[in-house]
Amino acid sequence: MAAEKALALVLRTTDWSETSRIATLWTREFGKVRVLAKGGRRLKSNFENALDLLTLCRIVFLRKSSGSLDLLTEARVEERFPRLRADLQALYSAYYIAELLSDWTEDYDPHPLLFDEALAALRTLGQLLPRGGEGERGRGGDAPSVPASPLRPGAQGHPHTGQRLARFELVLLRELGYTPALLSCAVCGREFAPRGKNQEPNSKNQSGNETSGSWKLEIGSSGVRVAPMAFSAAAGGVVCADCRPRQRNATPLSTETWSALQDLSAQEEAWQRPMPPEVRGQLREVLNQYVTYLLGRRPKLLPYLRS
């Protein structure tokens, strides 16, 4: 058996015996792998603290036959995220990221871009200090103070935490093939008007058929009425005013939230832009429903997340 090397993020660990441990790891090179760390529970093991949850480590492992646990032979700590513990919401968000990667990805299905996004999200969440967090000192006061993030919070937790998590979720959905329909109706295919522009009557859907598109998406200077857009998890994205009545449990969607979904999905740094609390709350509601629908169950960490 050839030894494999990888950069890995620890997603989950369980005790296997009095001395050994099973770890679920998300690697950049191989995707999700499940390994047996013999002696991993001993105080003086070859793995030291490398198998702590949310630790980034360099690993060496032996691949076994299909259906069997791989054998972990070496793990060395590469990076930790200790400042996550300065903000409970950031910590819950990090645990949620680990839960999604562990439960929603397949063994040996690598997604390097998703790995990079998860790592970037954990690093960012560890820098967004909660209210009053001018910095923190290490144990015993011997470590230099950590400077406050340039994105300072104005309330408990950090207002950008939810936005950063939403960006990760949308990248996850895209990588796994579940990108929600945002530019056209998920049911009839009618294309929505570009942001800032009015939708002309008799627009065409994706099949080339004319539709009664006599509605507009945004309020202009003339006071044009906004169409009641909605997000339907079952339909797979945003639905237009005509299709909305046929969608059960569709969530009303404001133009601002629709725009935020597009920006967060397409632009790497869009999460850093200020968003009103109403938009952040609607983003959280929509993504909660969509993730829960696709998974077939509500993630365990979901009730602990805030917008």
C-alpha positions, 0 to 999 in steps of 0.5 A: 500500500502506497502512503498518501500525503494530504492537507486536511481539516479535522471534521469529526472524531470518535473513540474506537477503543481505549487507545485508538480513534476514528477521524473524519477529515476533509482533504484538499487532495482527496476530498473526505477520508475516514481514517483509523488513528491507532494510539490516537487517544494516548497522552503521548501519541504520534498525533499529539493534538493534531486530531482536535476538531477544526485543526488544519494538519498535514497527514500521511495515511495508507489507503485501504480497500473500498469500505474500510477505514484508511490507516493514519500514520502521521499527523502534524498541526499546520494551523489552528483557529483559537480566536473562534472561541472569542465569539460564540456565533463564529464558533457555531458557524465553524462547527456548522461548516464542519457538519456540512462537509462531513455529512454532505460530501462523498468519500474520495470526491475532491473539491479543491475550491471548496476546501480553499473556501472552507479554510478561508471562511475559518480564517475569517471567522477567527478574525471577526471579534465580537462586541467589545473585542479589542483583542485578547491575550494568551494564557498568562498574558505572555502572548501579544494582544491580538489587534481588533479586526478592521470590520468591527462589530456594532452588536453582539457577535459580528454582523459579517459572520452570517454573511461570511457563512452565507458565502461559504454555503453558496460555494458549497451548493455550487460545488456540489451541483445545487446552485439555486436559480437566481437569474430566472424563475426556477419554474417557468424559466422567465428571465428576471430583469437586470438589477436597476432595470425594469422588466418589459412586458411580454418577456420570453422564457428559456423555451423562447415562449412569450410570457405576460411579463408585465411586472417589474422587479424594482421600485424606480423613481416613478414608483413602479410596484415591485412584484412579489418574488419568492424563494422555493427550496422545492423548485430550486431557487427564485420563482416569479409572481406568476409561479409563486402561488403554486409553490408551497412554503415559498419564502417572500424575497425582497429585491435587496435579498435577491441582489445579495444572493447573486453577489454572494454567489458570484463575488468572493468579497461580497460578504464584506459589504454592509447589509441591513439586518432585514436582508441578513435575516432573510438570507439566513431564512432562505439558506436554512430552508434550502440546505434543510430541503436538500439534506432531507433533515435539519442540520444539528447546528442550524438552530444556533446560527444567527443572521 
